[in-house]
């Protein structure tokens, strides 16, 4: 999300208070690795290095983190945004795709998923950005409805939230097929839009110009804002 501290204070002070979207019960999302492979999913993370990624490779590190939960003991590798981390993008570009991943928030964490983005510029405007955000943090009270977790920044607000408590792993799937965008959080659909309807003639709910509305392909990745957020089990298939 794109807010300096001073801008955030001004926003909260001047904007009418809004609430995060309604809460839905998170579902257990089972991962069938063999089926996913047969369906054409490929990993975006080798579990050891940032090979295949470009951009701020110094702002992210590979760490071994607890799986969480009694049934998921042990540790697993993750890509973790470090203090000051910014944008980390895939080397390859994608047009129509289904992107599956898991993420772990820390208190007050703020990041984003870059979609169909070029390597230069702010993905939220030159491409698309789907919010990764701790909706429960006090500093985010009174945000615009299109700034809460999962929302397509400046374009489409999430209609629900199914975030697990901070410190637990979440599962998310983002699908882009032509002008259609669908986002599922822990098995709950939170965004399901047609870009032409959500932003008719390029007019967005935020009044921001989003050049990404004309893009048909680009890079995936993470839009870091200096907060610690971890990502793992990253896989994608082209549609």
C-alpha positions in Angstrom: 0.0 0.0 0.0 1.3 3.4 -0.8 1.0 5.6 2.3 3.8 7.6 4.0 3.2 8.2 7.7 2.3 11.8 7.2 -0.1 10.9 4.4 -1.6 8.2 6.6 -2.2 10.6 9.4 -3.8 13.1 7.0 -6.0 10.4 5.5 -7.3 9.2 8.9 -7.9 12.7 10.0 -9.8 13.9 7.0 -11.4 10.9 5.5 -14.7 9.4 6.8 -14.0 6.3 8.8 -14.5 3.0 6.9 -14.4 -0.5 8.2 -12.7 -3.6 6.8 -15.0 -5.8 4.7 -17.2 -8.4 6.5 -15.4 -11.3 8.1 -15.9 -14.8 6.7 -14.7 -18.0 8.3 -11.4 -19.1 6.8 -11.5 -22.6 5.2 -8.7 -25.2 5.2 -7.2 -25.3 1.7 -5.7 -28.7 0.9 -2.7 -28.7 -1.5 -2.5 -31.7 -3.8 1.0 -31.2 -5.3 0.7 -34.1 -7.7 -2.6 -32.9 -9.1 -1.2 -29.3 -9.4 1.8 -30.5 -11.3 -0.5 -32.5 -13.7 -2.6 -29.4 -14.1 0.4 -27.3 -15.2 1.4 -25.5 -12.1 5.1 -24.7 -11.8 7.0 -23.5 -8.7 8.3 -19.9 -8.6 10.6 -20.5 -5.6 13.3 -23.2 -5.4 13.3 -23.1 -1.6 16.9 -22.0 -1.4 17.7 -18.9 -3.5 16.0 -16.0 -5.3 16.9 -17.5 -8.7 14.2 -16.4 -11.2 13.5 -13.2 -9.4 14.5 -9.6 -10.2 14.3 -6.2 -8.6 15.1 -5.7 -5.0 16.8 -9.0 -4.4 18.7 -7.5 -1.4 15.5 -6.5 0.3 14.3 -10.1 0.6 15.9 -13.1 2.1 15.2 -16.9 2.2 14.5 -18.0 5.7 13.2 -21.3 7.3 10.1 -20.5 9.3 7.8 -22.7 11.4 5.0 -24.4 9.5 2.6 -23.7 12.4 0.0 -25.9 14.0 0.4 -29.3 15.6 -0.4 -31.1 12.4 2.2 -29.0 10.5 5.3 -29.2 12.7 8.8 -28.4 11.5 10.0 -25.6 9.3 9.7 -24.7 5.7 11.6 -22.2 3.5 10.0 -18.8 2.7 10.8 -15.6 0.9 10.7 -12.8 3.5 10.6 -9.1 3.0 13.1 -7.4 5.2 13.1 -3.8 6.7 13.3 -1.5 3.7 12.4 -4.1 1.2 10.6 -2.9 -1.9 9.6 -4.6 -5.2 10.7 -8.2 -6.0 9.3 -9.5 -9.3 9.4 -12.7 -11.3 11.9 -12.8 -14.2 9.2 -14.1 -16.5 6.0 -12.4 -17.6 2.5 -13.8 -17.4 -0.7 -12.9 -19.3 -3.6 -15.1 -18.1 -2.6 -17.1 -15.1 -3.6 -18.7 -11.8 -1.2 -17.8 -9.0 -1.3 -19.7 -5.7 0.8 -18.9 -2.6 0.9 -18.7 1.2 1.8 -15.7 3.3 2.4 -14.8 6.9 1.7 -11.4 8.3 3.4 -9.6 11.3 1.5 -7.0 13.3 0.7 -4.0 11.2 2.4 -5.5 8.1 1.8 -3.9 4.7 2.9 -5.4 1.3 1.2 -6.3 -1.9 1.1 -8.7 -4.9 2.2 -7.2 -8.2 0.2 -8.4 -11.2 0.9 -7.8 -14.9 3.5 -5.3 -13.8 6.5 -3.9 -15.8 9.8 -3.9 -14.0 9.9 -0.1 -13.7 7.4 2.1 -11.9 4.9 1.6 -9.1 3.1 -1.7 -9.8 -0.2 -0.3 -8.3 -0.3 2.2 -11.2 1.8 0.8 -14.1 0.3 -2.7 -13.5 -1.9 -3.9 -10.7 -1.4 -4.5 -7.0 -3.5 -6.7 -4.7 -3.2 -5.6 -1.1 -1.4 -7.7 1.5 -2.4 -6.0 4.8 -3.0 -6.6 8.5 -6.6 -5.3 8.5 -6.7 -5.4 12.3 -3.9 -2.9 12.9 -4.9 0.3 14.6 -2.9 2.5 12.1 -5.1 1.2 9.3 -8.5 2.3 10.7 -10.3 4.6 8.4 -8.7 3.5 5.1 -10.5 3.7 1.8 -12.5 0.5 1.1 -10.2 -0.3 -1.8 -7.1 -0.3 0.5 -7.9 -3.3 2.8 -6.4 -6.8 2.3 -7.0 -8.4 -1.0 -8.4 -5.3 -2.7 -7.2 -4.5 -6.2 -5.6 -1.2 -5.1 -7.6 1.8 -6.3 -9.8 -0.3 -8.5 -11.9 -2.9 -6.6 -12.4 -3.4 -2.9 -12.5 -6.8 -1.3 -16.0 -7.8 -0.5 -15.0 -10.0 2.4 -12.0 -10.9 4.5 -11.0 -14.3 5.7 -7.6 -13.5 7.2 -6.3 -15.9 9.9 -4.9 -14.2 13.1 -1.6 -12.5 12.6 1.2 -15.0 12.9 -0.7 -17.8 11.1 -0.2 -18.8 7.5 -2.8 -17.8 5.0 -3.5 -19.3 1.6 -4.4 -17.2 -1.4 -5.2 -17.7 -5.1 -5.2 -14.9 -7.7 -6.6 -15.6 -11.2 -6.5 -13.2 -14.1 -8.1 -14.3 -17.4 -8.4 -11.5 -19.8 -10.4 -8.7 -18.1 -11.6 -11.0 -15.3 -9.9 -11.0 -11.8 -10.7 -13.4 -9.0 -9.0 -13.6 -5.6 -9.6 -16.3 -3.0 -8.4 -15.9 0.5 -8.3 -19.1 2.6 -10.9 -20.6 0.3 -13.2 -17.6 0.4 -13.8 -15.5 -2.8 -13.1 -11.9 -1.8 -12.7 -10.3 -5.3 -14.5 -11.3 -8.4 -14.7 -8.6 -11.1 -14.6 -7.6 -14.7 -12.1 -4.8 -15.1 -14.2 -3.2 -17.7 -17.1 -3.0 -15.2 -15.0 -2.1 -12.2 -13.2 0.7 -14.1 -15.4 1.7 -17.1 -13.4 3.7 -19.7 -10.5 3.6 -17.3 -12.4 5.5 -14.5 -11.4 4.0 -11.2 -13.1 4.2 -7.8 -10.1 6.0 -6.5 -9.8 8.5 -9.4 -6.2 7.3 -9.7 -4.9 6.7 -13.3 -4.0 3.0 -13.5 -2.0 2.4 -16.7 -2.2 -1.3 -15.9 -5.8 -1.3 -17.1 -4.4 -1.5 -20.7 -1.8 -4.2 -20.0 -2.4 -7.8 -21.1 0.7 -9.3 -19.5 3.6 -8.5 -17.1 5.5 -9.7 -14.0 4.2 -11.2 -10.8 5.8 -10.3 -7.5 5.8 -8.6 -4.1 5.3 -4.9 -3.4 7.3 -4.4 -0.2 6.8 -1.4 2.0 9.5 -2.2 4.5 7.4 -4.5 6.7 8.2 -8.1 7.4 6.0 -10.4 5.4 6.8 -14.0 4.5 5.7 -15.9 1.3 6.0 -19.6 0.6 4.7 -22.4 -1.6 4.5 -20.1 -4.6 3.3 -21.7 -7.8 1.7 -20.5 -11.0 0.1 -21.9 -14.2 -0.5 -20.1 -17.4 -4.1 -20.2 -18.7 
